[in-house]
């Protein structure tokens, strides 16, 4: 049996990519949010960073995000950060 490669789950600092997500990208990504974990705790499926992975075309196994400004849930208007769970629109 081959051992599971830890590098996939825990990239080294040299492999990790940190992306600053600018206002324009966060506004575009906001359109893909139907609800968040605060207003629909039973319907959330994805962390918001999964939307950012698609919007920025980044590798989800290596990329972390820093938002230039918080994103707002379209339903309840609460702040959404990178790891907030959302229901996709």
N, C-alpha and C positions, 0 to 999 in steps of 0.2 A: 504494500500500500504506500502511495506517495504522500508525504506530509503536505498539508495545506500551506501554501506560500503566504507568509504574513505580510509581505510587501504590498500585496493587493489591498489589504485592509488597513494597513498602517504605513503610508508612504514616508520615506525619509524626508527630512527638511529640504534636501536638495531636489527631491522629486515633486514636492508640494508646490502648488500654484495658488497664489492669493490674487483675487480679481476685485478691483474697486468697481462697483456697479454704479454708474452715473445715473443722474435724474431721468434722462430720456429712456434708458433701458428699463429702469424700475417702473416707469409709467406704462411702458409697453407690456411688461410682465404682469402688471396689476390687472390687466384685462383678462388674464387667464385664471383669476381667482373668483370663485362663486361665493365661497364662505370660508371662515377660518375656524380654528379649534375653539374659539371663544363663543361664537354664535351658533355653531353647529358641531358640537363635540362628537356626535355619532356619524357624521358624514364625511369627516376629513380622511384623506387617503395619502396625500403626498406632503413631504416637507417643501416649503417654498423654494428651497435651493434646487429642487428638481426642475422647477420652472426656469430658474436662472440658468441651469445647465443647458436647457434647450435654447433659451434666448441668447446665450453667449457662445453656444456650441463648444462648451468646455467639457473636459473629461471628468465625470462625477467622482471617480475614484481618487482623483488628485487635486481637485479644486475646492477651495474655500472662498467665501465671498465676504466683502465688507460693503454694506450699503451706504451710499452717499447720504441718503435720507431714508427714514422709515417708509415702508409701503403701507397703504391703508386698505383694509378689507372693504370690498364693495358693498357688503351687506351691513356690517355693524360699525364700520369706520375705525375700528381699533388698529393699532400699529401691528404690522407683521414684520418679523425679522427673518433672517436666513433659515432658521430651523423651525419656524412656526409651521404647524400642520395646516394644510388647506384642503378644501374641496375644489377640484379644478372645474372651470367653467366649460 
